[in-house]
Amino acid sequence: MLKYVKQIRELDLIEKELNYIDAGLLAFSSEEEEKIIHLPSTFLYHDKNIYLFIFSEEILEKVVFGAPARFTTLRTDKHKRNKKDTEHKYEFFSVSVKGSVKKVDDPKTFDEVKKKYLDKYTSNSSDEENTLSMDNLIIIDSEEIQALEEKGG
């Protein structure tokens, strides 16, 4: 099996991916349970940081603010295999953002992120009665962003 891994360093390409991808996986430690919690979630990339609305009070209680966390996205491309294309069986692009978890308390930032989040994830026909409460916004305050592209097969 051949495997080609390329570290991506172009911030423009990384930001384009983060704005395109809809969901990722948040990993953070919980003091209470002394284990890593993984939370799949939609997100918003804004001002070089990752913003997530936490819709579950139970999950929010487990978040240790100020502690390190990692948010990872993964975009896979299914290759259309034909007789001429035998080079790659799979291909994916991964972005991982490492930083500390903080609660967003600034009303201006909260409103701006909420508007952009709703623009990204809601349709025009959304029924306001069925929308989730969007009270708990956290940020992964980016310290390090790593991206890679892998092809193989």
C-alpha positions in Angstrom: 0.0 0.0 0.0 1.3 3.4 -0.9 0.7 6.4 1.4 1.3 10.0 0.6 1.1 12.5 3.5 1.6 16.2 3.0 1.7 18.8 5.8 -0.3 21.8 4.8 1.1 25.2 5.9 -0.8 27.6 3.7 -3.1 29.4 6.2 -5.5 30.5 3.3 -6.1 26.9 2.3 -6.6 25.8 6.0 -9.1 28.6 6.6 -10.9 27.8 3.4 -11.3 24.2 4.6 -12.5 25.3 8.1 -15.1 27.5 6.6 -16.3 24.8 4.2 -16.5 21.8 6.6 -19.6 21.5 8.6 -18.6 19.4 11.6 -15.8 18.1 13.7 -14.8 16.4 16.9 -14.1 18.2 20.1 -11.8 16.4 22.6 -11.4 17.7 26.1 -10.6 16.4 29.5 -13.0 16.3 32.4 -11.7 16.7 35.9 -14.8 15.1 37.3 -14.4 11.8 35.4 -10.7 11.9 34.7 -11.1 10.9 31.1 -11.2 12.4 27.7 -14.7 13.4 26.4 -15.3 13.4 22.6 -18.1 15.5 21.3 -19.0 15.6 17.6 -20.3 19.1 16.8 -21.0 21.7 14.2 -18.8 24.7 14.6 -17.9 28.1 13.3 -14.3 29.2 12.4 -14.1 32.9 13.2 -11.1 35.2 13.9 -8.7 32.3 13.8 -10.6 30.4 16.6 -13.2 27.7 16.8 -16.6 28.5 18.2 -19.1 25.8 19.3 -22.6 26.0 20.8 -23.1 23.5 23.6 -26.7 22.4 23.5 -26.5 20.0 26.5 -26.2 21.3 30.0 -24.9 17.9 31.0 -21.9 18.2 28.6 -21.4 21.9 29.6 -21.0 20.9 33.2 -18.1 18.6 32.3 -16.1 21.2 30.4 -13.1 22.5 32.4 -12.6 26.1 31.3 -9.0 27.1 30.8 -8.0 23.5 30.1 -6.5 22.4 26.9 -8.7 20.9 24.1 -8.5 19.8 20.5 -11.0 20.2 17.7 -10.4 18.1 14.6 -12.2 18.1 11.2 -11.9 15.5 8.5 -13.0 15.8 4.9 -12.9 12.7 2.8 -13.1 12.5 -1.0 -14.4 9.4 -2.6 -12.4 8.7 -5.6 -14.2 7.7 -8.8 -12.2 4.7 -9.7 -11.8 3.9 -13.4 -9.4 1.8 -15.4 -7.0 4.7 -15.8 -7.1 5.9 -12.1 -5.4 3.3 -10.0 -3.1 5.6 -8.1 -5.2 6.5 -5.0 -7.9 4.5 -3.3 -8.6 7.1 -0.6 -7.9 10.8 0.1 -8.6 13.0 3.1 -7.9 16.5 4.5 -7.6 16.9 8.2 -7.3 20.1 10.3 -6.6 20.0 14.0 -6.9 23.1 16.3 -5.3 23.0 19.7 -6.0 25.6 22.4 -7.7 26.3 25.7 -11.5 26.2 26.2 -13.2 29.4 27.2 -16.8 30.5 27.7 -17.8 33.4 25.5 -19.2 36.1 27.7 -18.8 39.2 25.5 -22.2 40.1 24.2 -20.9 41.6 20.9 -18.8 38.5 20.1 -21.7 36.2 21.1 -24.2 38.0 18.8 -21.7 38.1 15.9 -20.9 34.4 16.1 -24.5 33.4 16.7 -25.5 35.3 13.5 -22.8 33.7 11.4 -23.5 30.3 12.9 -27.2 30.6 12.0 -26.4 31.8 8.5 -24.2 28.7 8.0 -26.5 26.1 9.5 -30.1 27.1 9.2 -32.4 27.1 6.2 -34.8 29.8 5.3 -37.7 27.6 6.2 -36.5 26.9 9.8 -39.3 26.8 12.3 -38.4 29.1 15.1 -40.4 27.1 17.6 -38.2 24.0 17.1 -34.9 25.7 17.3 -32.5 24.7 20.1 -31.5 27.1 22.8 -28.3 28.8 21.9 -27.2 30.1 25.3 -23.9 28.4 25.8 -21.1 29.4 23.4 -17.5 28.2 23.9 -14.3 29.0 22.1 -11.2 27.0 21.4 -8.7 29.8 21.7 -6.3 28.6 19.0 -2.7 28.1 20.0 -1.7 25.7 17.2 -3.3 24.7 13.9 -2.1 21.6 12.1 -3.4 20.4 8.7 -2.5 17.5 6.5 -3.6 15.9 3.3 -3.3 12.1 2.9 -3.7 10.0 -0.2 -3.1 6.3 -0.5 -4.2 2.9 -1.7 
